[in-house]
C-alpha cells in the first residue's frame, strides 16, 4: 500500500531537498576526490616532482655545461618549480629544455635585494639604470621561439640583469650578450661569471651593430624595443636562423616580432605578441640613412 503524504509533509520534503542538494554538490567538490582539491594536490605533486628533478640535475657533472656550484642554485627551488608550473607551462610554453632551464636558473640572484621577495612573481621588476628584468613568462616564450639546441650560437641585445642570457646558456653552446649601459654590463658580467656561466661572453656596447666577430648566429634575441630591426642583426643571422625582438616606436605600440631566414637568405617576419619593453638606445634612435 502506497502511503499518501499530507500537503505539510510534501512541503517539508521539498524544502529539505532544496537545502541538501547544494550541500551534496559542495561536498563532492571539496572532498579528496573533488575537482578543486584534486587540482591543488596534483599541482603540489607536480611542483614537488619538478623540484626533485632540479636537485638531481644540479648534481650532474657535464664539463660542457654550467657546473651549478654556487649556493644560489639550491635556494628557493620550490618557488622556481611553482613559477614554471603555474606561469610558464600553464601558458603553452612546453619546450622541455626551456622549462628545465627556468627551473634551474636562480632568478632571485638577478634582482636587487629590495626586490628579492618578488623574484618569482608574474611581472617584470626594476633593476636600476631605468631597466627591468622581464616577466618570467615573456622570457620563457621568447626562449622557446628561438628553438635552441646544445649546438646553438646565440646573440643577445640588451644583457640587462643577465637572466635571459643565463636561461639561454643552460641550453645553447655559447651566448654572446651586449649591454649599452656600461655599469649594468659590468654588474651582469660579474654575476654570470660568479654563477659559473663560462659559455656566456658579455661586453659593453651598442647592440645595434651586433657582434660581427662571432657571427653568424643561429639565434638572436633582443630585450629592448626599437622602431626598426637593426640591419646589422639581419646580416648576422645565419641562414636557417631565428630572431625575436620587440619592435615599436613607443611603449604603447610594441610587438614581439619573430623573424626567420631560409637557406637562401630570404627573411620572413610575423608579429607574435603585443608587449611593453624599455626602449633600445644608441644608433637605432638616429634617423635611418
Helices and strands as residue ranges (DSSP letters): H 7-30, H 35-59, G 71-74, H 77-83, I 84-88, G 89-91, H 96-104, G 107-110, G 113-118, E 125-128, E 131-133, H 136-146, E 153-157, H 163-169, E 174-179, H 182-194, E 200-204, G 207-209, G 212-214, E 217-222, H 231-236, E 237-250, E 253-261, E 267-275, G 283-285
